[in-house]
Amino acid sequence: MSFDLFNLLPAVYRIRDAQIAQSLTLLTPAEQAEVAALQLLPTPLPPDRQAQLDELLAKASRGPLQSLMMLVQEQIAAVAYDLDQLYDDQFIETCAQWVIPYIGDLIGYQSVKGIAAAIDNPRAEVAETISLRRRKGTVLVMEQLARDATGWGAHAVEFFRYLADTQYMNHLRLDNYYAPDLRRWQPGRYIDTGFDRTAHKVDVRRIEPRRGRYNIQNIGIFLWSLSAYSITDGTPTPAASNASHPDQFCYRFSSLGMDIPLFHRAVSQGEQITAPAQPVNVADRLRRRVLCDDLQKGVGARYYGEGASLAIHVDGNLLNPYEIKVADLAGADGSWANLPGTNSPYKAVVDPELGRIALASKPRSFNVSYHYGFNADMGGGEYAREDTFLVTDPAWIIPFPNGFPDLQTAINHAISQLKLNGEVAVEISGSETIELTGGLNIDLPANTTLEIRAVAASRPTILLKDEIAITGDASSNVILNGLVIAADSGMTPASPAPVALVHLPAARPANTSNLLSQLTIKHCTLVPGWAVETDGTPLLPTAPALVIEPEGAIVAVENSIIGALRAAEFATINCCDSIIDATDPTNLAYAALDSVSGGGGLTLTGCTVVGKVHAELLTLVSNSILWGALAKGDTAPWVSALVADRKQEGCVRFSFIPYQAVTPRRFKWVERALASPQPYFFSLRYGRPGYMKLLVSTDDSIRRGADDGGEMGAFHFLLAPQRESDLQIRMQEYMPVGLEFGLIYQN
C-alpha cells in the first residue's frame, strides 16, 4: 500500500503506544545481545548488517497498537494485491500461471506435450492461439501450426486446388492445366512432393491413414523431419584414381571418402508465416537441376555462397557461381562422367546428388563448406554442445593446432599441465581432416582428467594409421567429445596392435596395470567397420571399434555412433541415446575380449544396437532396439542374438529384443517373432541420411512403445511421435468443417 495505516491514527494514541513500548522489554535476551554487538561494530555497517540492526531497533520501539495496525495493513495489502491480480488475470500476458488453462479453455485451446521449442511455453502458446484465431481455417495457419508443433520443415497443401476436373466458371484456376508444361523442368522435379503443382485425378482413398491424397476434402501436411547439418571449410577426400590419372582432380565432399547426397539448409520464413513455403524453406536433398538453376543467378544464388548451403574455396578464393558446372559425375573412380576438359570454361564440376566434385586443374589449397542430412544431434557435428564441456577455464584449454606440429604433441603438453591442474582440455578447431602418421598414446597420472574435444561449431575427422591407446593411473579419466574417428585405408587389425580404433589395454607403457577409472565418449563417431568404401560399405565389417581390457574400467557412451565393442568381464559399459553398429545383424556387437564369452555389465538407455550381444549382466535395457540375428552355423552360447549370463539381476523394459532372447526379468517388451511387429529402418548403413531412422510404417508397439509414449531406439530423445501427436491435436482446432488432413513425411 502507498500509506501507513498507523500514521493515520490520532497522535494521542500513537504517543501512548510509544510510551507503552518504552516501558516494556520487547526484545529477547539473544536479540538484545545481538543489537549490542552490532552497535559496537565500526560504521558504516555492511548493507545486510545495517538492515538487521534497523529491524531489531524497529521491533524494540514498536508498541502493541502499532503491531496490530501492521497486521491489519498486511491483510489490506493482500486484498489489494488480489484485486489487482484479478484484473491482470483477464489477460494472457499478465495472468497467473494457474489461470492459463482456463483462458485456453475459453478459446478452445487443447493442451499438448510441447516438445518443439516454439510451443514449449503454455502462456505463449495460448497467446499465439488467440492471434491465430483471426486466421482460422486458412492454409497458412495450418502450415505455421505444423512447423511450430513439430520443429520440422512443413508445407500445407489444399489438394482440391490441384484436381484435374472441369473448373467452375466463378472460381477459375488459371494456373491449373490438365497436362504439365513440359518446357519447364520444375513440374517433373517436384512431382509427387509437397511442391507438386501438376493436376491429378481424384483419389477416393482417405488421407488420414496416409493412403489417398488428391480429393476435394483433403489437406496434406508435408513434413521434412531430417535436418541439414553443416560442415564448414571441410577437407574433401581425393579419389584413389588421382594418383594413376595425373590429369584428373577428383574429390568427394565426405571426409571419409564416400558418396553422400548433399543437403541444403532451410531458409527461415520468419516467426509468422505470411507466404507458403518454397523448396528453399525446408531442409532437403540438393538436386542437380535445382543447384544448376540457382548458380545461373550469380550473386542472387540462394543455395551457393558464403554462409549458404554450399561454398567451394580453391586456392583461398571462393569460386564464382559462373565458374561451376553441375553435372552427373557417376562412374567408377578413374572414369567419372562429365569431367572438365583442359579448355573448359569451368573451374569445377559438382554433383550434389553423389557428393562429388572435379576440378579443372590441381589446386594449391582446397576446402568445401556443405550440408549433409541426418536425424539428430548425434555422432559429432557443428551443433551446440558447449554445455557438455567439462573444462571451461581458458587457462587450462590447450588449442590445437596453435603451433603444435601434431595432435600427439598437443596431448603430451596437456598431460604435462595436469601436474598443475587436475583437469585440462585439448580443443581441436575447425572441421578439417587430421591425418595422423600413426595412432595416439594417452597415459594419465593419478586423479586427473583429460578432455579431447572439438571446439563448438566444428566437427574434425581424425584418420588413424594406428589405434588410440588410453591408459592411466588410479582415478584418471579421459573424455572424447565431438570427434569423428576412422581408420586410414591402410590400417588393418594386427596383434598386438591395432586392436580397435580406441583401445584401453590392460597394461600401461611402463608395464604396470592400467588403472584408468573412466572413459567418456560424447557426441563422437567411432566409424563402424573402421572405415568405409566409396559406396558406404564398411571396410572391416567385423572389426571392433572399442576394446576395454582393464577389469573395473567404466565406459560411458552418450549421443554417439560407435562400432562393435569388446569388454572385460568386470568392466562396466553405460550407453545412452547412441547407436552401436556391428554393420550387420549377424555380426557381433558386444561380447568379452574373446568374442565368445559375456562382456561386462551393460546398460542401454535409448539405444539402437545392430548385431549380437552377449553380456555377463544386462543391468538395464530401456527404450532400446536390439536388432540382432543368428548366423548360419552359430553354436553355443549363441542360443539367441541376445544372451545375458546372469538372469537374476537387471531388467529389460520397453524395448525390442531378438527372438528367444535370454534376459533378466522383462516388462513391456516386444520380441521378434514370425508375423510379429518389428522395426523398419530407412537405412542400416552408416553415412546415409536416414541411418537408423524408423519408418513411419513401423508398428506403434515399437514406434510409440517407449515408457513415455515415444519411439524405441537411439532417436527416442527426439520424441518424434509426441511431436506428431501435438500437431494432430492442434490441427483439429483449425480444420474447416468437412475437410480432413493427413501427415506426409518427405524425408
C-alpha positions in Angstrom: 0.0 0.0 0.0 1.1 3.6 -0.5 0.2 4.8 3.0 1.0 3.8 6.6 -2.2 2.8 8.5 -0.7 3.5 11.9 0.2 7.1 11.0 -3.5 7.8 10.2 -4.4 7.3 13.8 -4.7 10.4 16.1 -1.4 11.5 17.6 -2.6 10.8 21.2 -2.9 7.1 20.5 0.5 7.0 18.8 2.1 8.8 21.7 0.6 6.4 24.3 1.6 3.4 22.2 5.2 4.7 22.1 5.2 5.2 25.9 4.0 1.6 26.4 6.7 0.4 24.1 9.4 2.2 26.2 8.1 0.7 29.4 8.3 -2.9 28.1 11.2 -5.0 27.1 10.2 -6.3 23.6 13.5 -8.0 22.6 14.6 -11.4 23.8 18.0 -11.6 25.6 19.5 -13.0 22.5 18.2 -10.2 20.4 19.4 -7.6 22.9 22.9 -9.1 22.8 22.8 -9.1 19.0 21.9 -5.3 19.0 24.7 -4.5 21.4 27.2 -6.4 19.2 26.0 -4.7 16.0 26.3 -1.2 17.6 29.9 -1.9 18.6 30.9 -2.6 15.0 32.7 0.2 13.1 30.5 2.3 10.9 29.3 2.3 8.2 27.9 -1.2 8.6 27.6 -3.6 5.6 24.1 -3.4 4.0 23.0 -6.8 5.4 24.2 -5.9 8.9 22.6 -2.5 8.8 19.3 -4.0 7.7 19.5 -6.5 10.6 20.1 -3.7 13.1 17.3 -1.5 11.7 14.9 -4.4 12.0 15.8 -5.1 15.6 15.6 -1.4 16.7 12.2 -1.1 15.0 10.9 -4.1 16.9 12.2 -2.6 20.2 10.3 0.7 19.6 7.1 -0.8 18.3 4.1 -0.7 20.7 1.2 -3.2 20.7 -1.1 -0.8 18.8 1.4 -0.3 16.0 2.0 -4.1 15.8 -1.8 -4.6 15.5 -2.0 -1.9 12.7 0.8 -3.7 10.9 -1.1 -6.9 10.9 -4.3 -5.2 9.6 -2.2 -3.4 7.0 -0.8 -6.7 5.7 -4.3 -8.1 5.2 -5.4 -4.9 3.4 -2.3 -5.2 1.2 -3.2 -8.8 0.5 -6.7 -7.9 -0.5 -5.4 -5.0 -2.7 -2.9 -7.3 -4.4 -5.7 -9.9 -5.0 -7.9 -7.2 -6.6 -5.0 -6.1 -8.9 -4.3 -9.7 -9.8 -7.9 -10.3 -10.6 -7.6 -7.5 -13.2 -4.3 -8.9 -14.5 -5.9 -12.4 -14.8 -8.1 -11.2 -17.6 -5.2 -11.0 -19.9 -3.0 -13.9 -21.0 0.2 -11.8 -20.9 -0.2 -10.9 -17.2 -2.4 -13.7 -15.7 -1.2 -16.0 -13.0 0.1 -19.5 -14.0 -3.0 -21.3 -12.8 -5.2 -19.1 -14.9 -3.6 -20.1 -18.3 -5.6 -23.4 -18.7 -8.9 -21.5 -18.0 -8.2 -18.8 -20.7 -7.1 -21.6 -23.0 -10.4 -23.4 -22.4 -12.4 -20.3 -23.1 -10.9 -20.1 -26.6 -11.0 -23.8 -27.2 -7.2 -24.4 -26.8 -6.2 -28.0 -26.2 -3.1 -28.6 -24.2 -0.2 -30.5 -25.8 3.0 -32.0 -24.7 5.0 -29.1 -26.1 8.1 -30.9 -27.4 9.2 -28.4 -30.0 10.7 -25.2 -28.8 8.1 -23.0 -30.4 5.3 -24.5 -28.3 7.0 -25.4 -25.0 5.7 -22.3 -23.2 1.9 -22.7 -22.4 1.5 -18.9 -21.9 3.0 -18.0 -25.2 1.1 -20.9 -26.9 -2.3 -19.7 -25.6 -1.4 -16.1 -26.7 -0.4 -17.4 -30.1 -3.7 -19.3 -30.4 -5.6 -16.1 -29.7 -3.7 -14.5 -32.6 -4.2 -17.4 -34.9 -7.9 -17.5 -34.3 -8.2 -14.4 -36.6 -6.9 -16.6 -39.5 -8.6 -19.8 -38.5 -9.2 -22.1 -41.5 -6.6 -20.7 -43.8 -3.8 -22.9 -45.2 -1.0 -20.6 -43.9 -2.3 -21.1 -40.3 -2.1 -24.9 -40.9 1.4 -24.6 -42.2 2.5 -22.5 -39.3 1.0 -24.9 -36.8 2.8 -27.8 -38.5 6.1 -26.0 -38.3 5.7 -24.8 -34.7 4.3 -28.0 -33.3 6.9 -30.3 -34.8 10.0 -28.1 -35.2 10.5 -29.6 -38.7 10.1 -28.1 -42.1 6.5 -28.1 -43.1 4.2 -27.2 -46.0 0.4 -27.4 -46.2 -1.3 -28.1 -49.5 -5.0 -27.9 -50.3 -5.3 -30.9 -52.7 -8.6 -29.8 -54.1 -6.8 -26.9 -55.9 -4.8 -29.4 -58.0 -7.6 -31.7 -59.2 -7.9 -32.3 -63.0 -11.6 -31.5 -63.3 -13.9 -29.2 -65.1 -13.5 -25.8 -63.5 -16.3 -23.8 -62.1 -16.6 -20.5 -64.0 -16.9 -18.4 -60.9 -13.7 -19.9 -59.4 -11.2 -20.3 -62.2 -7.7 -21.7 -61.6 -5.8 -20.3 -64.5 -2.5 -22.0 -63.5 -4.1 -25.5 -63.2 -3.6 -27.1 -66.5 -4.6 -30.7 -67.1 -1.2 -31.5 -68.6 2.1 -30.2 -67.2 4.2 -27.7 -69.1 7.0 -29.9 -70.5 9.1 -26.8 -71.4 9.8 -26.3 -67.7 11.9 -28.6 -65.5 10.2 -27.8 -62.2 7.0 -29.9 -62.7 9.0 -33.0 -63.3 11.4 -32.3 -60.4 8.7 -31.7 -57.8 6.1 -34.2 -58.9 4.6 -36.3 -56.1 6.3 -34.0 -53.5 4.9 -31.2 -51.3 5.6 -28.7 -54.1 3.9 -30.6 -56.9 1.6 -28.3 -58.8 0.5 -30.6 -61.6 -3.1 -31.6 -61.9 -4.1 -35.0 -60.6 -7.1 -37.3 -61.0 -9.3 -37.7 -57.9 -8.1 -40.2 -55.3 -11.0 -41.6 -53.2 -8.9 -43.2 -50.5 -8.8 -41.5 -47.2 -5.8 -39.2 -46.4 -5.8 -39.7 -42.7 -4.1 -43.2 -42.8 -1.7 -41.9 -45.4 -3.3 -43.7 -48.4 -5.1 -41.1 -50.5 -4.1 -37.6 -51.5 -5.9 -35.7 -54.2 -9.6 -35.2 -53.3 -11.9 -32.4 -52.6 -11.9 -32.6 -48.8 -8.2 -33.4 -48.4 -5.4 -31.2 -47.0 -1.9 -32.6 -46.9 0.6 -31.6 -44.3 4.1 -32.3 -45.7 6.9 -32.7 -43.2 10.6 -32.8 -43.6 11.9 -34.4 -40.4 15.6 -34.7 -41.4 17.9 -31.8 -40.6 20.7 -30.3 -42.7 24.0 -30.3 -40.7 26.8 -28.1 -41.8 30.5 -28.8 -42.4 32.4 -25.5 -42.6 35.8 -25.4 -44.5 36.0 -29.2 -44.5 38.7 -31.2 -46.3 37.4 -33.1 -49.3 38.8 -36.6 -49.9 40.7 -37.1 -53.2 39.6 -40.1 -55.3 42.0 -43.1 -55.2 42.4 -42.8 -59.0 44.0 -39.4 -58.9 47.4 -41.0 -58.4 47.2 -43.1 -61.5 45.4 -40.4 -63.6 47.5 -37.2 -63.2 45.1 -35.3 -65.5 42.2 -35.9 -63.1 41.5 -34.0 -59.9 38.5 -35.8 -58.5 37.3 -35.4 -54.9 34.4 -36.4 -52.6 32.8 -34.0 -50.1 32.8 -36.6 -47.4 35.8 -36.6 -45.1 35.5 -40.4 -45.0 35.7 -40.7 -48.8 32.2 -42.0 -49.5 29.5 -40.8 -51.8 26.9 -38.8 -49.8 23.9 -36.7 -51.0 24.4 -33.0 -50.2 21.5 -31.2 -48.4 20.5 -27.6 -48.5 19.7 -25.8 -45.2 16.2 -24.3 -44.6 15.8 -20.6 -45.0 13.5 -19.3 -42.3 10.1 -18.0 -43.1 10.1 -15.8 -40.0 8.1 -16.1 -36.8 4.8 -15.5 -38.6 4.3 -17.3 -41.9 2.8 -14.9 -44.4 3.5 -16.8 -47.6 3.5 -20.6 -48.5 6.8 -22.5 -48.0 9.0 -22.9 -51.0 11.7 -25.6 -51.6 14.3 -23.3 -50.1 12.4 -23.1 -46.8 12.8 -26.8 -45.9 15.9 -28.9 -45.4 16.1 -31.4 -48.2 18.5 -33.0 -50.7 20.2 -30.6 -53.1 19.3 -31.8 -56.5 21.4 -31.3 -59.6 18.8 -29.3 -61.6 18.0 -27.1 -58.6 21.6 -26.2 -58.0 22.3 -25.6 -61.7 19.3 -23.2 -61.9 20.5 -21.5 -58.7 24.1 -21.0 -59.9 22.8 -19.2 -63.0 21.5 -16.4 -60.8 25.1 -15.4 -59.9 25.2 -13.2 -56.8 21.5 -13.8 -56.3 22.0 -17.5 -55.7 20.3 -18.8 -52.6 22.0 -22.2 -52.3 25.6 -21.2 -53.1 27.9 -18.7 -51.4 29.4 -17.8 -48.1 27.1 -18.8 -45.3 24.8 -20.6 -47.7 24.2 -24.3 -48.3 27.3 -24.8 -50.4 30.6 -23.0 -50.9 33.8 -24.1 -52.7 37.2 -22.4 -52.0 40.1 -23.1 -54.3 43.5 -21.6 -53.6 41.9 -19.5 -50.8 39.2 -17.9 -53.0 35.5 -18.6 -53.2 34.7 -19.8 -56.7 32.3 -17.6 -58.7 28.9 -19.3 -59.4 29.6 -18.9 -63.1 32.8 -20.9 -62.7 30.9 -24.0 -61.5 29.2 -26.6 -63.7 26.6 -29.0 -62.3 26.7 -32.4 -63.9 26.3 -36.2 -63.2 29.7 -37.4 -62.1 28.6 -41.0 -61.9 31.1 -43.8 -62.6 33.9 -45.8 -61.1 37.0 -44.0 -59.9 39.2 -43.2 -62.9 36.2 -43.0 -65.2 33.8 -40.4 -63.8 31.5 -38.9 -66.4 31.5 -35.3 -67.5 34.9 -34.4 -66.1 36.1 -30.9 -67.0 38.4 -30.7 -70.1 41.7 -28.8 -70.4 40.0 -25.9 -72.2 36.8 -26.0 -70.1 35.5 -22.5 -69.1 34.5 -24.0 -65.7 36.9 -24.4 -62.8 34.8 -27.1 -61.1 32.1 -29.6 -61.8 29.8 -30.5 -58.9 27.4 -33.4 -58.5 25.4 -32.7 -55.3 23.4 -36.0 -55.5 26.6 -38.1 -55.2 28.6 -35.6 -53.2 31.4 -35.5 -55.8 33.5 -32.6 -57.3 36.0 -32.5 -60.1 38.4 -29.6 -60.6 39.9 -28.5 -63.9 43.4 -28.1 -62.5 45.4 -29.2 -59.5 44.7 -26.8 -56.6 47.3 -25.5 -54.1 44.6 -25.5 -51.4 41.1 -26.7 -51.5 38.2 -26.8 -48.9 34.5 -27.0 -49.1 31.5 -26.0 -47.0 28.4 -28.0 -47.4 25.5 -29.7 -45.5 24.6 -33.3 -45.0 21.4 -34.9 -43.9 20.9 -36.6 -40.5 18.1 -37.1 -38.0 19.5 -35.8 -34.7 22.4 -34.1 -32.8 24.4 -37.3 -32.6 27.8 -38.6 -33.5 29.6 -35.2 -33.7 28.7 -32.2 -35.7 28.6 -28.4 -35.9 25.7 -28.2 -33.5 25.5 -26.7 -30.0 27.2 -28.9 -27.4 29.0 -26.4 -25.2 27.0 -27.5 -22.2 28.7 -30.9 -22.4 32.2 -29.4 -22.0 34.0 -30.2 -18.7 36.9 -27.7 -18.7 35.7 -24.1 -19.1 38.7 -22.2 -17.7 40.6 -20.8 -20.7 43.9 -21.1 -18.7 43.6 -24.9 -18.9 42.4 -25.3 -22.5 45.1 -26.2 -25.0 44.1 -25.1 -28.5 45.1 -27.2 -31.5 46.9 -26.7 -33.9 48.0 -23.3 -32.5 51.7 -24.0 -33.3 51.7 -27.7 -32.3 53.2 -29.9 -35.1 50.8 -32.7 -34.4 48.0 -33.8 -32.2 50.2 -36.2 -30.1 52.5 -33.3 -29.2 49.5 -31.2 -28.0 48.2 -34.1 -25.9 51.6 -34.6 -24.3 51.7 -30.9 -23.5 48.3 -31.2 -21.9 49.3 -34.2 -19.8 52.3 -32.2 -18.5 49.9 -29.5 -17.4 47.9 -32.0 -15.4 50.5 -31.7 -12.7 49.4 -28.1 -12.2 45.7 -28.6 -12.6 43.7 -31.8 -12.4 41.5 -31.0 -15.4 42.9 -30.0 -18.8 41.3 -29.9 -22.3 42.8 -30.2 -25.8 40.5 -28.3 -28.1 40.6 -29.0 -31.8 39.4 -26.2 -34.0 37.8 -26.5 -37.5 36.2 -29.3 -39.4 39.2 -30.3 -41.4 40.5 -33.9 -41.7 43.5 -34.6 -39.4 45.6 -37.4 -40.9 47.9 -39.0 -38.2 51.1 -40.7 -39.1 50.3 -43.4 -36.5 47.9 -43.5 -33.6 47.7 -41.7 -30.3 49.1 -42.7 -26.9 47.4 -41.3 -23.8 48.8 -42.1 -20.3 47.5 -40.1 -17.4 48.7 -39.6 -13.9 46.5 -40.3 -10.9 43.5 -38.2 -10.0 43.4 -36.3 -13.3 41.0 -35.7 -16.2 42.0 -35.1 -19.9 39.3 -33.8 -22.3 40.0 -34.1 -26.0 37.2 -32.2 -27.8 36.2 -30.4 -30.9 35.6 -26.7 -30.4 32.0 -25.6 -30.6 30.6 -25.4 -34.1 33.2 -27.8 -35.6 33.5 -31.5 -36.5 37.1 -32.6 -37.1 37.8 -36.0 -38.6 40.8 -38.0 -37.3 42.2 -40.6 -39.6 44.3 -43.2 -37.8 47.1 -45.4 -39.0 47.3 -47.0 -35.6 44.9 -47.2 -32.6 44.2 -44.7 -29.9 45.6 -46.3 -26.8 44.3 -44.9 -23.5 45.9 -45.8 -20.1 46.1 -44.1 -16.7 46.8 -44.3 -13.0 44.1 -44.6 -10.3 41.1 -42.2 -10.6 42.2 -40.9 -14.0 39.6 -40.1 -16.7 39.5 -39.4 -20.4 36.7 -37.6 -22.3 36.3 -37.6 -26.1 33.8 -35.0 -27.3 32.7 -34.1 -30.8 35.2 -36.1 -32.8 34.8 -38.4 -35.9 37.4 -41.1 -35.6 38.1 -43.5 -38.5 41.0 -45.7 -39.8 43.1 -44.8 -42.8 42.5 -47.1 -45.7 45.8 -48.9 -45.0 45.1 -49.6 -41.3 44.2 -53.3 -40.6 43.8 -55.3 -37.3 47.0 -56.8 -36.0 48.5 -58.4 -32.9 49.3 -56.7 -30.6 48.1 -53.6 -32.3 46.0 -52.1 -33.7 43.1 -53.9 -31.9 40.5 -51.3 -32.3 40.0 -47.6 -33.1 40.0 -46.8 -29.4 41.8 -49.3 -27.1 42.1 -49.5 -23.4 44.9 -52.0 -22.9 45.4 -54.0 -19.8 48.9 -52.6 -19.1 50.4 -49.1 -19.2 53.6 -48.3 -21.2 55.7 -49.0 -18.1 54.1 -52.5 -17.9 52.1 -51.7 -14.8 48.3 -52.3 -14.6 46.1 -49.8 -16.4 44.0 -48.3 -13.6 42.1 -45.8 -15.8 38.8 -45.1 -14.0 36.5 -43.9 -16.8 36.4 -43.2 -20.5 33.5 -41.0 -21.6 32.6 -40.7 -25.3 30.2 -37.8 -26.0 28.9 -36.7 -29.4 31.5 -38.8 -31.2 31.6 -41.3 -34.1 33.8 -44.3 -34.0 33.1 -45.3 -37.6 31.5 -48.8 -37.7 33.8 -51.1 -39.7 36.7 -48.7 -39.0 36.4 -47.0 -42.4 34.0 -47.1 -45.4 34.3 -47.8 -49.1 33.2 -45.2 -51.6 29.6 -46.7 -51.6 29.5 -46.7 -47.8 30.3 -50.4 -47.4 32.3 -50.9 -44.2 35.9 -51.7 -44.8 36.3 -54.1 -41.9 32.7 -55.1 -41.0 33.7 -57.4 -38.1 36.4 -55.3 -36.5 35.6 -53.8 -33.1 35.7 -50.1 -32.7 36.2 -50.0 -29.0 38.0 -52.6 -26.8 38.2 -52.4 -23.0 40.6 -54.7 -21.3 41.1 -53.3 -17.7 38.8 -55.0 -15.1 36.8 -52.4 -13.3 37.0 -49.7 -16.0 33.9 -47.7 -16.7 32.9 -46.5 -20.2 30.1 -44.1 -20.8 28.8 -43.5 -24.3 26.4 -40.6 -24.9 24.9 -39.3 -28.1 27.4 -41.2 -30.1 27.7 -43.6 -33.0 30.2 -46.4 -32.5 31.1 -49.8 -34.0 31.2 -53.1 -32.1 32.5 -53.3 -28.5 34.6 -55.8 -26.6 34.8 -55.5 -22.8 36.4 -57.4 -20.0 34.2 -59.4 -17.6 34.2 -56.9 -14.8 34.2 -53.7 -16.9 31.0 -51.5 -17.0 29.5 -50.1 -20.2 26.8 -47.4 -20.0 25.3 -46.3 -23.3 22.7 -43.6 -23.6 21.0 -42.2 -26.8 23.5 -43.9 -29.0 24.0 -46.3 -31.9 26.1 -49.5 -31.6 26.6 -50.8 -35.1 28.3 -54.1 -35.9 27.4 -53.4 -39.6 25.2 -56.5 -39.8 22.6 -58.1 -37.5 24.5 -61.4 -37.6 27.9 -59.8 -36.7 29.0 -59.5 -33.0 28.1 -56.1 -31.5 29.1 -56.8 -27.8 30.9 -59.6 -26.0 34.0 -60.3 -24.0 37.6 -60.0 -25.2 37.5 -63.5 -26.7 34.4 -62.6 -28.8 32.5 -65.5 -27.3 32.1 -65.1 -23.5 29.9 -62.4 -21.9 31.2 -58.9 -21.7 31.0 -56.7 -18.6 27.8 -55.2 -17.2 25.9 -53.4 -20.0 23.3 -50.6 -19.7 21.4 -49.4 -22.7 19.1 -46.5 -22.4 17.5 -45.2 -25.6 20.0 -47.1 -27.9 19.9 -49.0 -31.2 22.2 -52.0 -31.3 22.8 -53.8 -34.6 24.3 -57.2 -34.1 24.5 -60.0 -31.5 25.0 -59.2 -27.8 26.5 -61.4 -25.1 26.8 -59.7 -21.7 27.6 -61.1 -18.3 24.9 -58.8 -16.9 22.2 -56.6 -18.6 22.0 -54.0 -15.8 19.2 -52.1 -17.6 17.9 -52.2 -21.2 15.3 -49.4 -21.6 13.6 -47.8 -24.6 16.1 -49.6 -26.9 16.1 -51.7 -30.1 18.4 -54.7 -30.2 18.4 -55.7 -33.9 20.3 -58.9 -34.0 20.0 -62.3 -35.6 21.8 -65.6 -35.5 24.1 -66.5 -38.4 24.1 -69.9 -40.0 26.3 -72.3 -38.1 26.2 -70.3 -34.8 26.8 -72.6 -31.8 26.7 -72.2 -28.0 26.5 -69.8 -26.3 24.5 -68.3 -29.2 21.1 -69.7 -28.4 19.8 -66.2 -29.3 21.1 -62.9 -30.6 20.8 -61.5 -27.1 22.2 -63.5 -24.2 22.7 -62.4 -20.6 24.6 -64.9 -18.3 23.1 -63.6 -15.1 19.3 -63.6 -15.2 18.7 -62.9 -11.5 19.7 -59.3 -11.8 18.9 -56.5 -14.2 15.8 -55.6 -16.2 14.7 -55.3 -19.8 11.8 -52.8 -20.3 10.0 -51.0 -23.1 12.4 -52.5 -25.7 12.6 -54.6 -28.8 14.6 -57.8 -28.4 15.6 -60.7 -30.7 13.8 -64.0 -30.9 14.1 -66.2 -27.8 16.4 -63.7 -26.1 18.0 -64.8 -22.8 17.4 -61.9 -20.5 16.6 -61.0 -16.9 13.1 -60.1 -16.0 11.1 -58.2 -18.6 8.5 -55.5 -18.6 6.5 -54.2 -21.6 8.8 -55.6 -24.3 8.4 -56.6 -28.0 10.1 -59.8 -29.1 11.0 -60.6 -32.7 8.9 -63.5 -34.0 7.2 -64.7 -37.1 4.5 -62.3 -38.2 5.1 -60.1 -35.1 5.8 -56.3 -35.2 9.4 -55.3 -36.0 11.2 -52.0 -36.6 11.6 -50.8 -40.2 14.6 -48.6 -40.8 15.2 -46.2 -43.7 18.8 -47.5 -43.8 21.2 -49.6 -41.7 24.3 -48.3 -43.5 26.3 -45.6 -41.8 26.6 -42.4 -43.8 23.1 -42.5 -45.3 20.8 -39.5 -44.3 18.1 -41.9 -42.9 20.6 -44.0 -41.0 18.8 -45.9 -38.2 15.7 -43.7 -38.6 12.4 -45.6 -38.1 9.9 -45.6 -40.9 6.5 -44.2 -40.0 5.0 -47.5 -41.1 6.7 -49.2 -38.1 4.1 -50.7 -35.8 3.0 -48.4 -32.9 4.1 -51.0 -30.3 7.6 -50.0 -31.3 7.3 -46.5 -32.7 5.2 -45.5 -29.6 6.4 -48.3 -27.3 8.8 -46.4 -25.0 8.0 -45.6 -21.4 6.8 -42.1 -22.3 5.0 -43.0 -25.5 7.9 -42.2 -27.8 9.8 -44.5 -30.1 12.2 -47.1 -29.1 15.8 -46.8 -30.2 18.6 -44.2 -30.5 16.3 -41.4 -31.6 14.0 -41.8 -28.7 15.1 -38.4 -27.2 13.7 -36.6 -30.2 10.2 -37.6 -29.2 9.1 -37.6 -32.8 5.7 -39.4 -32.2 4.8 -36.9 -29.5 5.5 -34.0 -31.9 3.2 -35.7 -34.4 0.5 -36.1 -31.7 0.9 -32.4 -30.8 0.3 -31.4 -34.4 -2.7 -33.7 -34.8 -4.3 -32.1 -31.7 -3.6 -28.5 -32.8 -4.8 -29.2 -36.4 -8.2 -30.3 -35.1 -8.8 -26.8 -33.7 -8.2 -25.1 -37.1 -9.6 -27.5 -39.7 -12.5 -26.1 -41.7 -15.7 -28.1 -41.4 -15.9 -31.1 -43.7 -12.2 -31.2 -44.5 -9.7 -33.9 -43.5 -5.9 -33.7 -43.1 -3.1 -36.2 -43.4 0.6 -36.1 -42.4 3.0 -37.0 -45.3 6.7 -37.4 -44.5 9.0 -36.2 -47.2 12.3 -37.4 -45.8 
